[in-house]
Amino acid sequence: MPVSPEIRELGGLSTLVVPGDPGAPVMVLLHGYGADAWDLAPLAQALPLPQRPTWLVPHAPLEVAIGPHMTGRAWFPIDMVALELAMISGRGADLSSSRPPALEDSRQQIQAMLDDFGADPARIVIGGFSQGAMLATDWTLHAKQAPLGLVILSGTLVDRAGWTKLATQRPNQAFFQSHGRQDPLLPVAGARALHTLLREAGWQGDLHEFNGQHEIPPAVLSALRPWLAARFG
């Protein structure tokens, strides 16, 4: 029977909490730029698992304009003019040589949320979509204790030098990655570069490419479900 999310303040973040089985692991999902927690909350029902984890899906702290009289949430600011020009040129965004200044602040807020909830670091799978996937990757690289797994949905390589150094310090980290081959926003080349970086550092995971754009299609959910079931045991 579907369980409705509770809304709780955790570590200063308004967070949707979907309770799981007693003693079950925790699944953390971070939404993309301009969306909010309700965008990914349905995945708790779309990914039924033998052992139901508790789902934590926070709203990002920043409010950003996404259209006339419309706002969304973001983990860190984006230069939308530069991004639109890159898309028009057919190049898409390349963040591999940069590190968003607010990325560290958001990472610390995620840690504060987990601490406030009382999550066992070794019993967490963290993931996200787009900008949320970048933050989830950065949190995993900096975490004091390796999580059960990392889910990278339509993310990309950020801060190549910093991430390369950190990744080599955490070999055998399990990860799941997906990306659309026709993604105009974050080209698949960035996802492939991230996958190569992680694999060369000894991480264990695969890149699931699909014919599509900036999205989470049913085929990705079909591949993600058994991967999560294996992590949650």
N, CA, C and O of each residue as an XYZ file, in Angstrom:
932
protein
N       0.852     -1.197      0.000
C       0.000      0.000      0.000
C       0.886      1.245      0.000
O       1.783      1.347      0.837
N       0.663      2.199     -0.917
C       1.494      3.396     -0.982
C       1.478      4.173      0.331
O       0.446      4.278      0.994
N       2.637      4.715      0.693
C       2.763      5.513      1.910
C       2.971      6.961      1.509
O       3.855      7.256      0.704
N       2.173      7.872      2.057
C       2.304      9.289      1.733
C       3.523      9.879      2.436
O       3.802      9.540      3.586
N       4.250     10.760      1.748
C       5.428     11.368      2.369
C       5.040     12.279      3.540
O       4.008     12.949      3.513
N       5.884     12.284      4.550
C       5.801     13.266      5.612
C       6.746     14.407      5.242
O       7.757     14.173      4.580
N       6.441     15.621      5.650
C       7.320     16.766      5.407
C       7.964     17.144      6.732
O       7.277     17.520      7.681
N       9.291     17.040      6.789
C      10.021     17.313      8.025
C      11.172     18.274      7.762
O      11.766     18.268      6.684
N      11.476     19.094      8.750
C      12.658     19.958      8.694
C      13.845     19.165      9.239
O      13.870     18.810     10.417
N      14.815     18.891      8.390
C      15.984     18.107      8.782
C      17.247     18.857      8.383
O      17.504     19.056      7.195
N      18.025     19.268      9.357
C      19.259     19.969      9.056
C      19.050     21.260      8.301
O      19.928     21.690      7.553
N      17.893     21.890      8.483
C      17.596     23.133      7.789
C      16.987     22.963      6.420
O      16.730     23.953      5.735
N      16.747     21.725      5.997
C      16.133     21.467      4.697
C      14.738     20.887      4.878
O      14.547     19.950      5.652
N      13.775     21.437      4.172
C      12.440     20.848      4.145
C      12.526     19.554      3.349
O      12.893     19.571      2.174
N      12.189     18.436      3.978
C      12.469     17.119      3.399
C      11.234     16.242      3.385
O      10.521     16.137      4.384
N      10.985     15.611      2.240
C       9.922     14.617      2.142
C      10.478     13.296      2.661
O      11.516     12.825      2.196
N       9.787     12.709      3.618
C      10.213     11.452      4.225
C       9.153     10.392      3.958
O       8.004     10.541      4.373
N       9.536      9.322      3.265
C       8.647      8.191      3.030
C       9.145      7.047      3.913
O      10.173      6.442      3.610
N       8.433      6.741      5.001
C       8.918      5.718      5.938
C       9.008      4.342      5.287
O       8.168      3.974      4.466
N      10.036      3.590      5.665
C      10.229      2.238      5.154
C      10.064      1.210      6.243
O       9.491      1.492      7.295
N      10.568      0.013      5.990
C      10.497     -1.060      6.979
C      11.394     -0.728      8.167
O      12.409     -0.054      7.994
N      11.046     -1.183      9.363
C      11.888     -0.937     10.541
C      13.306     -1.467     10.329
O      13.500     -2.618      9.935
N      14.287     -0.613     10.595
C      15.683     -1.012     10.449
C      16.188     -1.047      9.021
O      17.328     -1.444      8.779
N      15.354     -0.634      8.063
C      15.759     -0.670      6.655
C      16.763      0.444      6.352
O      16.823      1.433      7.084
N      17.550      0.297      5.285
C      18.476      1.359      4.881
C      17.728      2.619      4.449
O      16.498      2.645      4.398
N      18.493      3.654      4.143
C      17.942      4.951      3.744
C      18.323      5.247      2.303
O      19.477      5.079      1.909
N      17.345      5.689      1.520
C      17.562      6.107      0.136
C      17.396      7.618      0.066
O      16.323      8.137      0.375
N      18.439      8.322     -0.335
C      18.412      9.779     -0.455
C      18.379     10.154     -1.925
O      19.199      9.665     -2.702
N      17.447     11.015     -2.324
C      17.347     11.453     -3.709
C      17.363     12.979     -3.770
O      16.644     13.646     -3.026
N      18.186     13.522     -4.661
C      18.353     14.967     -4.798
C      17.898     15.407     -6.189
O      18.397     14.923     -7.204
N      16.950     16.325     -6.214
C      16.349     16.748     -7.488
C      17.267     17.665     -8.284
O      18.308     18.104     -7.793
N      16.867     17.944     -9.515
C      17.658     18.767    -10.407
C      17.329     20.242    -10.310
O      16.432     20.641     -9.568
N      18.061     21.052    -11.064
C      17.903     22.503    -11.081
C      16.505     22.888    -11.551
O      16.029     22.401    -12.577
N      15.853     23.764    -10.795
C      14.544     24.274    -11.184
C      13.382     23.399    -10.789
O      12.227     23.788    -10.964
N      13.664     22.213    -10.254
C      12.589     21.315     -9.802
C      12.461     21.452     -8.285
O      12.921     22.435     -7.704
N      11.841     20.471     -7.657
C      11.811     20.409     -6.199
C      11.673     18.946     -5.803
O      11.698     18.062     -6.659
N      11.529     18.693     -4.517
C      11.516     17.311     -4.034
C      10.355     16.505     -4.601
O      10.469     15.292     -4.774
N       9.242     17.165     -4.889
C       8.084     16.428     -5.413
C       8.357     15.834     -6.788
O       7.644     14.934     -7.230
N       9.387     16.335     -7.465
C       9.726     15.838     -8.793
C      10.218     14.391     -8.740
O       9.923     13.603     -9.638
N      10.968     14.039     -7.689
C      11.541     12.694     -7.581
C      10.823     11.807     -6.567
O      11.039     10.595     -6.548
N       9.980     12.387     -5.732
C       9.292     11.598     -4.707
C       8.538     10.395     -5.277
O       8.514      9.354     -4.621
N       7.910     10.479     -6.482
C       7.196      9.318     -7.017
C       8.071      8.083     -7.235
O       7.544      6.978     -7.361
N       9.389      8.246     -7.282
C      10.263      7.087     -7.481
C      10.179      6.121     -6.306
O      10.484      4.938     -6.459
N       9.776      6.602     -5.149
C       9.617      5.703     -4.005
C       8.564      4.635     -4.280
O       8.660      3.514     -3.780
N       7.555      4.991     -5.083
C       6.518      4.022     -5.466
C       6.864      3.314     -6.765
O       6.436      2.182     -6.988
N       7.643      3.978     -7.634
C       7.988      3.390     -8.932
C       9.097      2.348     -8.815
O       9.351      1.597     -9.757
N       9.758      2.304     -7.651
C      10.856      1.355     -7.457
C      10.565      0.465     -6.244
O      11.254      0.563     -5.229
N       9.555     -0.397     -6.341
C       9.263     -1.293     -5.215
C      10.414     -2.267     -4.991
O      10.953     -2.841     -5.938
N      10.781     -2.445     -3.731
C      11.913     -3.291     -3.378
C      11.506     -4.291     -2.304
O      10.601     -4.013     -1.518
N      12.163     -5.461     -2.256
C      11.816     -6.471     -1.255
C      11.901     -5.921      0.170
O      11.021     -6.181      0.990
N      12.952     -5.169      0.460
C      13.068     -4.478      1.736
C      12.850     -2.997      1.460
O      13.635     -2.374      0.745
N      11.793     -2.436      2.020
C      11.447     -1.049      1.716
C      12.350     -0.100      2.489
O      12.296     -0.072      3.719
N      13.184      0.685      1.794
C      14.010      1.662      2.488
C      13.171      2.870      2.905
O      12.072      3.086      2.395
N      13.703      3.638      3.824
C      13.143      4.958      4.102
C      13.712      5.927      3.071
O      14.923      5.962      2.850
N      12.848      6.707      2.446
C      13.276      7.650      1.418
C      13.339      9.058      2.003
O      12.396      9.510      2.653
N      14.453      9.745      1.770
C      14.612     11.149      2.136
C      14.802     11.949      0.853
O      15.770     11.740      0.121
N      13.879     12.861      0.583
C      13.936     13.653     -0.657
C      13.809     15.123     -0.271
O      12.694     15.616     -0.099
N      14.932     15.834     -0.131
C      14.882     17.232      0.324
C      14.638     18.232     -0.796
O      14.974     17.996     -1.956
N      14.040     19.365     -0.410
C      13.975     20.522     -1.295
C      15.321     21.242     -1.232
O      15.866     21.434     -0.145
N      15.857     21.640     -2.375
C      17.096     22.406     -2.394
C      16.879     23.771     -1.724
O      15.755     24.272     -1.706
N      17.932     24.371     -1.179
C      17.761     25.596     -0.387
C      17.550     26.873     -1.183
O      16.997     27.838     -0.655
N      17.983     26.905     -2.459
C      17.923     28.149     -3.228
C      16.654     28.213     -4.077
O      16.250     27.219     -4.680
N      16.036     29.383     -4.116
C      14.891     29.604     -5.003
C      15.380     30.286     -6.270
O      16.080     31.296     -6.203
N      15.012     29.737     -7.432
C      15.484     30.285     -8.707
C      14.308     30.477     -9.649
O      13.333     29.727     -9.602
N      14.407     31.492    -10.508
C      13.375     31.752    -11.509
C      13.528     30.770    -12.661
O      14.632     30.565    -13.166
N      12.424     30.163    -13.077
C      12.464     29.228    -14.204
C      11.527     29.652    -15.335
O      11.382     28.937    -16.326
N      10.888     30.822    -15.184
C       9.986     31.333    -16.199
C       9.197     32.500    -15.641
O       9.352     32.844    -14.470
N       8.351     33.119    -16.461
C       7.539     34.233    -15.970
C       6.677     33.805    -14.777
O       5.841     32.909    -14.892
N       6.894     34.456    -13.638
C       6.121     34.196    -12.422
C       6.236     32.739    -11.967
O       5.333     32.219    -11.311
N       7.346     32.081    -12.316
C       7.553     30.689    -11.923
C       8.931     30.539    -11.271
O       9.924     31.090    -11.744
N       8.962     29.791    -10.193
C      10.223     29.546     -9.510
C      10.391     28.059     -9.225
O       9.420     27.305     -9.179
N      11.622     27.663     -9.039
C      11.945     26.298     -8.647
C      13.040     26.352     -7.606
O      13.326     27.415     -7.056
N      13.652     25.224     -7.334
C      14.703     25.147     -6.331
C      16.014     24.719     -6.990
O      16.011     24.098     -8.053
N      17.129     25.055     -6.351
C      18.435     24.691     -6.906
C      19.430     24.476     -5.770
O      19.299     25.053     -4.690
N      20.427     23.632     -6.038
C      21.492     23.363     -5.076
C      22.626     24.360     -5.209
O      23.332     24.631     -4.237
N      22.809     24.910     -6.402
C      23.781     25.971     -6.603
C      23.387     26.735     -7.858
O      22.750     26.171     -8.747
N      23.759     28.019     -7.946
C      23.359     28.844     -9.099
C      23.977     28.344    -10.398
O      25.034     27.713    -10.396
N      23.304     28.634    -11.505
C      23.791     28.305    -12.836
C      23.706     29.554    -13.704
O      22.723     30.292    -13.633
N      24.714     29.795    -14.513
C      24.700     30.893    -15.476
C      23.814     30.453    -16.646
O      24.280     29.796    -17.576
N      22.539     30.823    -16.584
C      21.585     30.353    -17.576
C      21.864     30.909    -18.969
O      21.613     30.232    -19.966
N      22.381     32.138    -19.047
C      22.691     32.713    -20.355
C      23.793     31.901    -21.029
O      23.684     31.563    -22.208
N      24.853     31.587    -20.287
C      25.943     30.786    -20.846
C      25.456     29.394    -21.220
O      25.880     28.834    -22.231
N      24.565     28.833    -20.403
C      24.049     27.502    -20.688
C      23.209     27.499    -21.963
O      23.330     26.591    -22.785
N      22.362     28.506    -22.128
C      21.525     28.586    -23.327
C      22.387     28.760    -24.575
O      22.099     28.168    -25.615
N      23.439     29.565    -24.476
C      24.337     29.752    -25.626
C      25.043     28.449    -25.971
O      25.223     28.129    -27.146
N      25.443     27.695    -24.950
C      26.103     26.412    -25.194
C      25.155     25.425    -25.855
O      25.570     24.655    -26.722
N      23.888     25.437    -25.458
C      22.905     24.535    -26.061
C      22.633     24.930    -27.506
O      22.520     24.071    -28.380
N      22.527     26.239    -27.756
C      22.281     26.711    -29.122
C      23.421     26.305    -30.044
O      23.206     25.965    -31.208
N      24.631     26.346    -29.510
C      25.801     25.985    -30.322
C      25.921     24.480    -30.521
O      26.715     24.016    -31.339
N      25.114     23.707    -29.756
C      25.179     22.259    -29.855
C      26.215     21.627    -28.949
O      26.416     20.413    -28.996
N      26.881     22.431    -28.120
C      27.927     21.902    -27.252
C      27.370     21.416    -25.918
O      27.866     20.434    -25.365
N      26.361     22.079    -25.403
C      25.857     21.746    -24.077
C      26.835     22.192    -23.009
O      27.883     22.757    -23.320
N      26.500     21.943    -21.759
C      27.327     22.403    -20.648
C      28.532     21.497    -20.429
O      28.430     20.277    -20.556
N      29.670     22.096    -20.101
C      30.883     21.369    -19.725
C      31.390     21.974    -18.419
O      31.937     23.077    -18.402
N      31.200     21.234    -17.322
C      31.580     21.726    -15.994
C      32.840     21.046    -15.464
O      33.182     21.193    -14.291
N      33.523     20.309    -16.321
C      34.629     19.471    -15.869
C      35.809     20.257    -15.309
O      36.570     19.733    -14.496
N      35.969     21.509    -15.735
C      37.110     22.297    -15.269
C      36.712     23.323    -14.217
O      37.518     24.180    -13.857
N      35.475     23.248    -13.716
C      35.003     24.241    -12.751
C      34.444     23.554    -11.516
O      34.156     22.357    -11.528
N      34.297     24.333    -10.451
C      33.678     23.843     -9.230
C      32.735     24.927     -8.723
O      33.195     25.975     -8.270
N      31.413     24.695     -8.790
C      30.462     25.712     -8.330
C      30.743     26.111     -6.881
O      30.875     25.232     -6.029
N      30.839     27.398     -6.577
C      31.173     27.849     -5.226
C      30.201     27.343     -4.157
O      30.613     27.083     -3.027
N      28.920     27.201     -4.499
C      27.920     26.801     -3.507
C      27.818     25.288     -3.341
O      27.021     24.810     -2.533
N      28.610     24.532     -4.091
C      28.525     23.077     -4.011
C      28.886     22.581     -2.609
O      28.240     21.673     -2.087
N      29.898     23.163     -2.009
C      30.319     22.741     -0.668
C      29.236     23.037      0.356
O      28.980     22.216      1.237
N      28.592     24.206      0.255
C      27.525     24.546      1.194
C      26.381     23.544      1.107
O      25.856     23.103      2.129
N      25.996     23.185     -0.115
C      24.897     22.225     -0.280
C      25.297     20.850      0.235
O      24.479     20.143      0.823
N      26.561     20.466      0.015
C      27.028     19.178      0.524
C      26.946     19.136      2.050
O      26.559     18.120      2.626
N      27.303     20.220      2.688
C      27.232     20.280      4.140
C      25.793     20.247      4.632
O      25.511     19.701      5.698
N      24.884     20.830      3.858
C      23.471     20.786      4.244
C      22.912     19.371      4.132
O      22.099     18.957      4.959
N      23.343     18.630      3.115
C      22.923     17.231      2.997
C      23.434     16.434      4.192
O      22.710     15.608      4.747
N      24.679     16.681      4.587
C      25.227     15.989      5.748
C      24.456     16.346      7.014
O      24.194     15.482      7.850
N      24.094     17.621      7.155
C      23.317     18.048      8.319
C      21.946     17.381      8.336
O      21.452     17.007      9.400
N      21.331     17.232      7.167
C      20.040     16.543      7.072
C      20.168     15.100      7.539
O      19.337     14.614      8.307
N      21.213     14.413      7.073
C      21.415     13.013      7.444
C      21.724     12.873      8.932
O      21.247     11.946      9.587
N      22.521     13.793      9.457
C      22.839     13.751     10.881
C      21.587     13.980     11.719
O      21.373     13.305     12.726
N      20.761     14.935     11.298
C      19.538     15.247     12.031
C      18.574     14.062     12.010
O      17.893     13.788     12.998
N      18.524     13.371     10.889
C      17.647     12.201     10.780
C      18.199     11.019     11.562
O      17.450     10.140     11.989
N      19.512     11.004     11.744
C      20.142      9.897     12.453
C      20.456      8.712     11.564
O      20.468      7.571     12.026
N      20.712      8.975     10.288
C      20.986      7.889      9.341
C      22.369      7.312      9.572
O      23.329      8.047      9.804
N      22.464      5.989      9.508
C      23.747      5.293      9.600
C      24.474      5.476      8.275
O      23.965      5.045      7.241
N      25.661      6.108      8.273
C      26.360      6.370      7.004
C      26.562      5.127      6.148
O      26.542      5.206      4.920
N      26.755      3.979      6.793
C      27.011      2.748      6.049
C      25.730      2.117      5.518
O      25.782      1.086      4.846
N      24.572      2.728      5.814
C      23.283      2.168      5.392
C      22.544      3.136      4.471
O      21.314      3.170      4.446
N      23.313      3.922      3.714
C      22.737      4.941      2.846
C      23.063      4.647      1.388
O      24.201      4.312      1.057
N      22.070      4.770      0.524
C      22.296      4.915     -0.913
C      21.859      6.325     -1.259
O      20.728      6.713     -0.965
N      22.739      7.095     -1.876
C      22.420      8.471     -2.235
C      22.453      8.614     -3.746
O      23.298      8.019     -4.416
N      21.541      9.395     -4.274
C      21.505      9.591     -5.717
C      20.808     10.888     -6.057
O      20.292     11.585     -5.183
N      20.800     11.201     -7.329
C      20.149     12.421     -7.761
C      20.036     12.480     -9.263
O      20.588     11.655     -9.992
N      19.300     13.487     -9.702
C      19.113     13.721    -11.137
C      19.743     15.054    -11.505
O      19.509     16.056    -10.829
N      20.548     15.079    -12.580
C      21.137     16.295    -13.129
C      21.984     17.007    -12.079
O      22.990     16.458    -11.631
N      21.603     18.212    -11.680
C      22.376     18.925    -10.660
C      22.406     18.150     -9.348
O      23.412     18.166     -8.638
N      21.312     17.477     -9.026
C      21.275     16.652     -7.826
C      22.250     15.490     -7.904
O      22.794     15.074     -6.881
N      22.481     14.955     -9.107
C      23.447     13.871     -9.280
C      24.872     14.374     -9.049
O      25.708     13.654     -8.502
N      25.143     15.603     -9.466
C      26.471     16.186     -9.224
C      26.711     16.328     -7.723
O      27.791     16.003     -7.229
N      25.698     16.817     -6.998
C      25.826     16.982     -5.560
C      25.959     15.632     -4.865
O      26.769     15.487     -3.950
N      25.177     14.646     -5.288
C      25.266     13.311     -4.688
C      26.660     12.711     -4.893
O      27.200     12.062     -3.997
N      27.233     12.930     -6.068
C      28.583     12.433     -6.341
C      29.599     13.133     -5.456
O      30.489     12.494     -4.895
N      29.464     14.450     -5.332
C      30.393     15.213     -4.520
C      30.284     14.799     -3.042
O      31.297     14.690     -2.350
N      29.056     14.572     -2.568
C      28.878     14.133     -1.177
C      29.544     12.770     -0.965
O      30.221     12.562      0.042
N      29.357     11.852     -1.900
C      29.949     10.513     -1.783
C      31.467     10.586     -1.744
O      32.108      9.879     -0.966
N      32.038     11.437     -2.578
C      33.498     11.566     -2.630
C      34.067     12.124     -1.327
O      35.187     11.788     -0.944
N      33.299     12.976     -0.646
C      33.770     13.615      0.577
C      33.323     12.901      1.850
O      33.825     13.221      2.927
N      32.400     11.949      1.764
C      31.842     11.305      2.955
C      32.943     10.608      3.760
O      33.850      9.997      3.196
N      32.842     10.714      5.093
C      33.834     10.076      5.955
C      33.750      8.557      5.868
O      34.752      7.860      6.029
N      32.539      8.048      5.610
C      32.345      6.602      5.474
C      31.624      6.327      4.166
O      30.662      7.016      3.828
N      32.081      5.328      3.433
C      31.499      5.028      2.122
C      30.034      4.611      2.263
O      29.716      3.780      3.114
N      29.142      5.167      1.450
C      27.749      4.731      1.468
C      27.589      3.386      0.758
O      28.517      2.891      0.118
N      26.389      2.805      0.884
C      26.116      1.546      0.187
C      26.207      1.707     -1.324
O      26.593      0.774     -2.029
N      25.858      2.875     -1.817
C      25.890      3.071     -3.262
C      25.586      4.504     -3.643
O      25.091      5.292     -2.836
N      25.895      4.827     -4.899
C      25.672      6.147     -5.480
C      24.912      5.970     -6.789
O      25.275      5.131     -7.613
N      23.850      6.767     -6.981
C      23.041      6.722     -8.200
C      23.189      8.056     -8.923
O      22.839      9.104     -8.380
N      23.707      8.015    -10.145
C      23.978      9.213    -10.941
C      23.050      9.197    -12.156
O      23.320      8.494    -13.130
N      21.973      9.957    -12.107
C      20.997     10.007    -13.189
C      21.172     11.309    -13.967
O      20.873     12.388    -13.454
N      21.654     11.207    -15.192
C      21.877     12.370    -16.059
C      22.751     13.412    -15.385
O      22.480     14.609    -15.482
N      23.801     12.964    -14.702
C      24.774     13.874    -14.115
C      25.923     14.110    -15.075
O      25.876     13.698    -16.234
N      26.962     14.782    -14.580
C      28.114     15.045    -15.441
C      29.356     15.236    -14.578
O      29.269     15.304    -13.352
N      30.490     15.320    -15.222
C      31.761     15.494    -14.535
C      31.939     16.949    -14.115
O      31.814     17.861    -14.932
N      32.230     17.155    -12.844
C      32.507     18.477    -12.283
C      33.861     18.409    -11.580
O      34.183     17.397    -10.957
N      34.650     19.468    -11.673
C      35.900     19.546    -10.913
C      36.750     18.292    -11.137
O      37.027     17.545    -10.198
N      37.154     18.072    -12.369
C      37.880     16.854    -12.724
C      39.075     16.593    -11.798
O      39.253     15.473    -11.320
N      39.888     17.615    -11.544
C      41.097     17.422    -10.739
C      40.749     16.994     -9.316
O      41.333     16.048     -8.787
N      39.790     17.696     -8.694
C      39.413     17.378     -7.329
C      38.740     16.026     -7.210
O      39.043     15.258     -6.297
N      37.830     15.729     -8.124
C      37.115     14.453     -8.073
C      38.049     13.280     -8.359
O      37.890     12.211     -7.769
N      39.017     13.462     -9.251
C      39.964     12.384     -9.552
C      40.760     12.016     -8.306
O      40.922     10.835     -7.996
N      41.252     13.014     -7.596
C      42.040     12.774     -6.385
C      41.212     12.056     -5.325
O      41.686     11.104     -4.706
N      39.971     12.509     -5.113
C      39.121     11.913     -4.083
C      38.672     10.502     -4.453
O      38.582      9.631     -3.588
N      38.392     10.275     -5.733
C      37.888      8.961     -6.164
C      38.903      7.865     -5.915
O      38.530      6.743     -5.572
N      40.174      8.168     -6.081
C      41.205      7.146     -5.884
C      41.335      6.740     -4.416
O      41.913      5.697     -4.110
N      40.801      7.559     -3.510
C      40.865      7.255     -2.082
C      39.700      6.369     -1.630
O      39.638      5.973     -0.466
N      38.779      6.060     -2.549
C      37.608      5.259     -2.196
C      37.376      4.176     -3.253
O      36.332      4.184     -3.904
N      38.320      3.244     -3.443
C      38.128      2.192     -4.444
C      36.990      1.256     -4.036
O      36.652      1.128     -2.859
N      36.413      0.609     -5.050
C      35.338     -0.375     -4.861
C      33.994      0.247     -4.483
O      33.063     -0.478     -4.131
N      33.874      1.573     -4.549
C      32.573      2.199     -4.303
C      31.589      1.769     -5.391
O      31.897      1.871     -6.578
N      30.416      1.293     -4.997
C      29.393      0.874     -5.957
C      28.640      2.098     -6.484
O      28.296      3.002     -5.723
N      28.390      2.113     -7.795
C      27.614      3.212     -8.370
C      26.783      2.719     -9.550
O      27.109      1.720    -10.190
N      25.709      3.443     -9.817
C      24.825      3.207    -10.961
C      24.732      4.532    -11.697
O      24.522      5.578    -11.084
N      24.890      4.485    -13.021
C      24.887      5.719    -13.800
C      24.043      5.548    -15.046
O      24.088      4.501    -15.692
N      23.269      6.578    -15.391
C      22.481      6.544    -16.630
C      22.564      7.907    -17.312
O      22.771      8.934    -16.665
N      22.396      7.889    -18.654
C      22.451      9.151    -19.403
C      21.865      8.957    -20.797
O      22.033      7.908    -21.419
N      21.177      9.986    -21.271
C      20.607      9.960    -22.612
C      21.624     10.365    -23.666
O      22.346     11.348    -23.498
N      21.679      9.607    -24.750
C      22.656      9.904    -25.802
C      22.355     11.219    -26.527
O      23.257     11.827    -27.102
N      21.094     11.661    -26.502
C      20.718     12.896    -27.179
C      20.483     14.046    -26.191
O      19.783     15.005    -26.518
N      21.054     13.959    -25.001
C      20.867     15.000    -23.986
C      21.466     16.316    -24.487
O      22.679     16.390    -24.682
N      20.641     17.374    -24.705
C      21.171     18.642    -25.207
C      21.721     19.533    -24.096
O      22.467     20.474    -24.367
N      21.360     19.241    -22.852
C      21.752     20.074    -21.720
C      23.107     19.664    -21.153
O      24.011     20.489    -21.016
N      23.237     18.385    -20.828
C      24.485     17.821    -20.329
C      24.871     16.690    -21.281
O      24.404     15.564    -21.107
N      25.698     16.957    -22.266
C      26.024     15.951    -23.287
C      26.544     14.659    -22.693
O      27.185     14.649    -21.642
N      26.257     13.569    -23.384
C      26.660     12.248    -22.906
C      28.178     12.132    -22.777
O      28.669     11.288    -22.027
N      28.923     12.965    -23.494
C      30.384     12.936    -23.381
C      30.835     13.208    -21.953
O      31.805     12.613    -21.485
N      30.134     14.108    -21.252
C      30.479     14.402    -19.863
C      30.212     13.226    -18.956
O      30.977     12.970    -18.026
N      29.115     12.492    -19.219
C      28.798     11.296    -18.436
C      29.840     10.206    -18.688
O      30.259      9.511    -17.763
N      30.249     10.066    -19.934
C      31.264      9.055    -20.256
C      32.597      9.391    -19.596
O      33.307      8.502    -19.126
N      32.928     10.672    -19.565
C      34.172     11.085    -18.917
C      34.123     10.796    -17.420
O      35.115     10.360    -16.835
N      32.968     11.039    -16.803
C      32.807     10.741    -15.380
C      32.904      9.247    -15.131
O      33.545      8.814    -14.173
N      32.275      8.463    -15.983
C      32.315      7.003    -15.838
C      33.757      6.499    -15.941
O      34.174      5.648    -15.155
N      34.509      7.016    -16.896
C      35.906      6.608    -17.052
C      36.722      6.977    -15.820
O      37.538      6.183    -15.353
N      36.505      8.172    -15.296
C      37.226      8.612    -14.099
C      36.968      7.671    -12.923
O      37.900      7.257    -12.234
N      35.691      7.334    -12.700
C      35.337      6.488    -11.563
C      35.877      5.066    -11.735
O      36.406      4.477    -10.792
N      35.741      4.530    -12.931
C      36.223      3.165    -13.164
C      37.744      3.084    -13.027
O      38.265      2.117    -12.471
N      38.448      4.081    -13.525
C      39.909      4.073    -13.412
C      40.361      4.220    -11.962
O      41.474      3.830    -11.611
N      39.489      4.786    -11.118
C      39.798      4.915     -9.694
C      39.436      3.649     -8.916
O      39.651      3.580     -7.705
N      38.885      2.643     -9.614
C      38.559      1.382     -8.976
C      37.126      1.247     -8.516
O      36.790      0.289     -7.820
N      36.261      2.199     -8.893
C      34.848      2.113     -8.518
C      34.160      1.028     -9.341
O      34.601      0.693    -10.441
N      33.079      0.485     -8.795
C      32.366     -0.616     -9.429
C      30.981     -0.158     -9.884
O      30.103      0.099     -9.060
N      30.796     -0.059    -11.189
C      29.497      0.368    -11.705
C      29.511      0.455    -13.214
O      30.560      0.360    -13.850
N      28.322      0.638    -13.781
C      28.163      0.711    -15.232
C      27.399      1.971    -15.619
O      26.596      2.491    -14.844
N      27.661      2.449    -16.825
C      26.926      3.559    -17.412
C      25.850      2.987    -18.321
O      26.160      2.319    -19.307
N      24.585      3.246    -17.996
C      23.447      2.780    -18.790
C      23.028      3.921    -19.728
O      22.314      4.839    -19.324
N      23.479      3.848    -20.966
C      23.079      4.850    -21.951
C      21.744      4.455    -22.577
O      21.438      3.272    -22.727
N      20.958      5.466    -22.939
C      19.669      5.198    -23.579
C      19.430      6.232    -24.671
O      20.009      7.319    -24.652
N      18.577      5.882    -25.616
C      18.220      6.812    -26.679
C      17.162      7.762    -26.147
O      15.974      7.441    -26.145
N      17.593      8.925    -25.700
C      16.699      9.902    -25.115
C      17.478     11.129    -24.718
O      18.666     11.255    -25.016
N      16.790     12.043    -24.034
C      17.405     13.317    -23.698
C      17.632     13.431    -22.187
O      18.158     12.501    -21.576
N      17.251     14.535    -21.588
C      17.516     14.793    -20.171
C      16.323     14.269    -19.369
O      15.382     15.011    -19.090
N      16.368     12.990    -19.004
C      15.179     12.339    -18.456
C      15.547     11.058    -17.727
O      16.698     10.622    -17.730
N      14.528     10.464    -17.097
C      14.669      9.159    -16.442
C      13.615      8.243    -17.065
O      12.491      8.194    -16.567
N      13.937      7.524    -18.127
C      12.948      6.697    -18.823
C      12.700      5.387    -18.077
O      13.471      5.021    -17.190
N      11.621      4.679    -18.436
C      11.304      3.402    -17.789
C      12.437      2.385    -17.855
O      12.620      1.604    -16.921
N      13.202      2.385    -18.948
C      14.299      1.422    -19.078
C      15.347      1.625    -17.983
O      15.938      0.657    -17.504
N      15.576      2.874    -17.587
C      16.531      3.150    -16.513
C      15.992      2.637    -15.185
O      16.736      2.049    -14.400
N      14.705      2.852    -14.928
C      14.106      2.364    -13.685
C      14.145      0.838    -13.623
O      14.339      0.257    -12.555
N      13.959      0.197    -14.775
C      14.007     -1.274    -14.822
C      15.394     -1.799    -14.474
O      15.524     -2.852    -13.850
N      16.434     -1.064    -14.877
C      17.804     -1.471    -14.548
C      18.174     -1.075    -13.121
O      18.946     -1.767    -12.458
N      17.619      0.036    -12.659
C      17.965      0.540    -11.328
C      17.361     -0.313    -10.217
O      17.975     -0.491     -9.165
N      16.178     -0.833    -10.444
C      15.499     -1.585     -9.377
C      16.320     -2.785     -8.882
O      16.525     -2.893     -7.673
N      16.800     -3.692     -9.747
C      17.596     -4.818     -9.229
C      18.920     -4.358     -8.620
O      19.428     -4.987     -7.692
N      19.480     -3.266     -9.137
C      20.721     -2.753     -8.555
C      20.485     -2.286     -7.122
O      21.299     -2.559     -6.239
N      19.381     -1.586     -6.886
C      19.048     -1.150     -5.533
C      18.741     -2.341     -4.635
O      19.155     -2.371     -3.476
N      18.019     -3.318     -5.165
C      17.682     -4.503     -4.371
C      18.947     -5.211     -3.900
O      18.998     -5.713     -2.777
N      19.957     -5.252     -4.748
C      21.227     -5.871     -4.363
C      21.935     -5.063     -3.284
O      22.550     -5.635     -2.383
N      21.854     -3.730     -3.368
C      22.498     -2.883     -2.357
C      21.805     -3.045     -1.005
O      22.458     -3.102      0.037
N      20.475     -3.119     -1.037
C      19.710     -3.164      0.214
C      19.602     -4.583      0.791
O      19.129     -4.779      1.910
N      20.045     -5.548      0.013
C      20.160     -6.915      0.527
C      18.860     -7.601      0.837
O      18.858     -8.752      1.274
